[in-house]
Amino acid sequence: MSSIYGPAANASAKKFLNLRKELQPYTYAAAEEATRTGTPIVRSMYLAYPNEQAAYATAGSQYLYGPDYLVAPVTTPGSTATTSVWFPPGNTWTDIFTGKTYRGGTTQNITTTLDTMPVFKKH
């Protein structure tokens, strides 16, 4: 079966489907927490950081996936994109694709390709 999007898009889709499978235990744990506490799996930044003005300013461009992952979806077309990401204070955040760590309390421009996306794990 061939795709109308080409081999680069196929490889990207396969990579992200594998990531989804790798995150299943985490997702199930977040779902259990949501059931137990009422805290949603996908969380606005201001839910976790209500005293941070940047949490409100970035509400439409990034979110927390469970308590430990920060996601800043890419919404522009093209094979690369640069996205501004606010990293909440009090922790460091590691890019799950590149391993690069960012200090909390900063905003950084993150460039991604079809093989990566702005997803960061809290430490």
C-alpha atoms as a printed R data frame, in Angstrom:
    type eleno elety resid chain resno       x      y      z
1   ATOM     1    CA   MET     A     1   0.000  0.000  0.000
2   ATOM     2    CA   SER     A     2   1.523  3.317 -1.010
3   ATOM     3    CA   SER     A     3   0.830  6.715  0.442
4   ATOM     4    CA   ILE     A     4  -0.039  9.887 -1.415
5   ATOM     5    CA   TYR     A     5   2.255 11.763  0.994
6   ATOM     6    CA   GLY     A     6   5.525 10.061  0.111
7   ATOM     7    CA   PRO     A     7   8.242  8.190  1.989
8   ATOM     8    CA   ALA     A     8   9.228 11.029  4.368
9   ATOM     9    CA   ALA     A     9   5.659 11.385  5.629
10  ATOM    10    CA   ASN     A    10   5.304  7.601  5.919
11  ATOM    11    CA   ALA     A    11   8.489  7.365  7.994
12  ATOM    12    CA   SER     A    12   7.311 10.224 10.209
13  ATOM    13    CA   ALA     A    13   3.894  8.630 10.755
14  ATOM    14    CA   LYS     A    14   5.507  5.302 11.656
15  ATOM    15    CA   LYS     A    15   7.857  6.992 14.139
16  ATOM    16    CA   PHE     A    16   4.993  8.784 15.886
17  ATOM    17    CA   LEU     A    17   2.821  5.673 16.002
18  ATOM    18    CA   ASN     A    18   5.731  3.897 17.723
19  ATOM    19    CA   LEU     A    19   6.025  6.805 20.192
20  ATOM    20    CA   ARG     A    20   2.315  6.477 20.949
21  ATOM    21    CA   LYS     A    21   2.837  2.801 21.749
22  ATOM    22    CA   GLU     A    22   5.875  3.567 23.955
23  ATOM    23    CA   LEU     A    23   3.805  6.100 25.921
24  ATOM    24    CA   GLN     A    24   0.889  3.714 26.534
25  ATOM    25    CA   PRO     A    25   1.871  2.830 30.139
26  ATOM    26    CA   TYR     A    26   2.257  6.535 30.940
27  ATOM    27    CA   THR     A    27  -1.053  7.326 29.243
28  ATOM    28    CA   TYR     A    28  -2.838  4.606 31.203
29  ATOM    29    CA   ALA     A    29  -1.360  5.917 34.461
30  ATOM    30    CA   ALA     A    30  -2.506  9.453 33.556
31  ATOM    31    CA   ALA     A    31  -5.975  8.087 32.759
32  ATOM    32    CA   GLU     A    32  -6.098  6.349 36.131
33  ATOM    33    CA   GLU     A    33  -5.106  9.616 37.819
34  ATOM    34    CA   ALA     A    34  -7.802 11.462 35.849
35  ATOM    35    CA   THR     A    35 -10.399  8.935 36.972
36  ATOM    36    CA   ARG     A    36  -9.272  9.111 40.593
37  ATOM    37    CA   THR     A    37  -8.761 12.894 40.932
38  ATOM    38    CA   GLY     A    38 -10.639 14.535 38.052
39  ATOM    39    CA   THR     A    39  -7.422 16.131 36.761
40  ATOM    40    CA   PRO     A    40  -7.502 15.862 32.960
41  ATOM    41    CA   ILE     A    41  -4.831 13.993 31.003
42  ATOM    42    CA   VAL     A    42  -4.286 17.004 28.719
43  ATOM    43    CA   ARG     A    43  -3.805 20.030 30.939
44  ATOM    44    CA   SER     A    44  -3.627 23.728 30.257
45  ATOM    45    CA   MET     A    45  -0.367 25.184 31.495
46  ATOM    46    CA   TYR     A    46  -2.189 27.423 33.975
47  ATOM    47    CA   LEU     A    47  -3.741 24.396 35.670
48  ATOM    48    CA   ALA     A    48  -0.283 23.320 36.864
49  ATOM    49    CA   TYR     A    49   1.245 26.816 37.100
50  ATOM    50    CA   PRO     A    50  -1.595 29.171 38.153
51  ATOM    51    CA   ASN     A    51   0.762 31.849 39.499
52  ATOM    52    CA   GLU     A    52   2.807 32.129 36.299
53  ATOM    53    CA   GLN     A    53   1.632 34.748 33.780
54  ATOM    54    CA   ALA     A    54   3.384 32.843 30.972
55  ATOM    55    CA   ALA     A    55   1.131 29.852 31.686
56  ATOM    56    CA   TYR     A    56  -1.859 31.928 30.585
57  ATOM    57    CA   ALA     A    57  -0.033 33.540 27.658
58  ATOM    58    CA   THR     A    58   0.920 30.120 26.217
59  ATOM    59    CA   ALA     A    59  -2.452 28.446 26.870
60  ATOM    60    CA   GLY     A    60  -3.281 28.265 23.159
61  ATOM    61    CA   SER     A    61   0.102 27.013 21.994
62  ATOM    62    CA   GLN     A    62   1.272 24.365 24.463
63  ATOM    63    CA   TYR     A    63  -0.032 22.007 27.123
64  ATOM    64    CA   LEU     A    64   0.962 19.343 29.611
65  ATOM    65    CA   TYR     A    65   0.304 15.711 28.775
66  ATOM    66    CA   GLY     A    66  -0.179 14.192 32.197
67  ATOM    67    CA   PRO     A    67   2.040 15.680 34.892
68  ATOM    68    CA   ASP     A    68   5.403 15.089 33.180
69  ATOM    69    CA   TYR     A    69   5.323 15.978 29.470
70  ATOM    70    CA   LEU     A    70   5.174 19.425 27.910
71  ATOM    71    CA   VAL     A    71   3.894 19.493 24.324
72  ATOM    72    CA   ALA     A    72   3.986 22.460 21.929
73  ATOM    73    CA   PRO     A    73   2.223 21.290 18.747
74  ATOM    74    CA   VAL     A    74   3.588 22.456 15.419
75  ATOM    75    CA   THR     A    75   0.798 24.056 13.429
76  ATOM    76    CA   THR     A    76   2.693 25.442 10.447
77  ATOM    77    CA   PRO     A    77   3.268 23.564  7.181
78  ATOM    78    CA   GLY     A    78   6.678 22.537  5.922
79  ATOM    79    CA   SER     A    79   9.454 20.068  6.582
80  ATOM    80    CA   THR     A    80  10.878 22.221  9.403
81  ATOM    81    CA   ALA     A    81   9.264 24.612 11.848
82  ATOM    82    CA   THR     A    82  10.366 26.825 14.710
83  ATOM    83    CA   THR     A    83   8.105 27.013 17.738
84  ATOM    84    CA   SER     A    84   8.431 29.234 20.794
85  ATOM    85    CA   VAL     A    85   8.226 27.121 23.964
86  ATOM    86    CA   TRP     A    86   7.888 28.359 27.539
87  ATOM    87    CA   PHE     A    87   9.500 26.028 30.082
88  ATOM    88    CA   PRO     A    88   7.874 26.401 33.503
89  ATOM    89    CA   PRO     A    89  10.154 27.205 36.449
90  ATOM    90    CA   GLY     A    90  11.220 24.768 39.122
91  ATOM    91    CA   ASN     A    91  12.345 21.958 36.834
92  ATOM    92    CA   THR     A    92  14.486 21.152 33.849
93  ATOM    93    CA   TRP     A    93  12.873 19.853 30.661
94  ATOM    94    CA   THR     A    94  14.485 17.357 28.269
95  ATOM    95    CA   ASP     A    95  13.589 17.114 24.597
96  ATOM    96    CA   ILE     A    96  12.553 13.475 24.132
97  ATOM    97    CA   PHE     A    97  13.872 13.436 20.558
98  ATOM    98    CA   THR     A    98  17.239 15.193 20.895
99  ATOM    99    CA   GLY     A    99  18.069 14.755 24.593
100 ATOM   100    CA   LYS     A   100  18.789 18.483 24.925
101 ATOM   101    CA   THR     A   101  17.807 19.894 28.330
102 ATOM   102    CA   TYR     A   102  16.255 23.307 28.922
103 ATOM   103    CA   ARG     A   103  16.163 25.247 32.173
104 ATOM   104    CA   GLY     A   104  12.760 26.051 33.613
105 ATOM   105    CA   GLY     A   105  11.672 29.681 33.712
106 ATOM   106    CA   THR     A   106  12.902 30.304 30.149
107 ATOM   107    CA   THR     A   107  11.385 30.596 26.691
108 ATOM   108    CA   GLN     A   108  13.251 29.024 23.790
109 ATOM   109    CA   ASN     A   109  12.748 28.747 20.039
110 ATOM   110    CA   ILE     A   110  12.697 25.055 19.151
111 ATOM   111    CA   THR     A   111  13.220 23.933 15.554
112 ATOM   112    CA   THR     A   112  11.744 20.599 14.559
113 ATOM   113    CA   THR     A   113  11.547 18.450 11.441
114 ATOM   114    CA   LEU     A   114   9.141 15.784 10.214
115 ATOM   115    CA   ASP     A   115  10.999 13.364 12.518
116 ATOM   116    CA   THR     A   116  10.686 15.398 15.723
117 ATOM   117    CA   MET     A   117   8.201 17.559 17.580
118 ATOM   118    CA   PRO     A   118   8.410 19.809 20.628
119 ATOM   119    CA   VAL     A   119   7.841 17.272 23.428
120 ATOM   120    CA   PHE     A   120   9.766 17.638 26.677
121 ATOM   121    CA   LYS     A   121   9.952 15.473 29.817
122 ATOM   122    CA   LYS     A   122  10.039 17.189 33.200
123 ATOM   123    CA   HIS     A   123  12.932 16.365 35.547
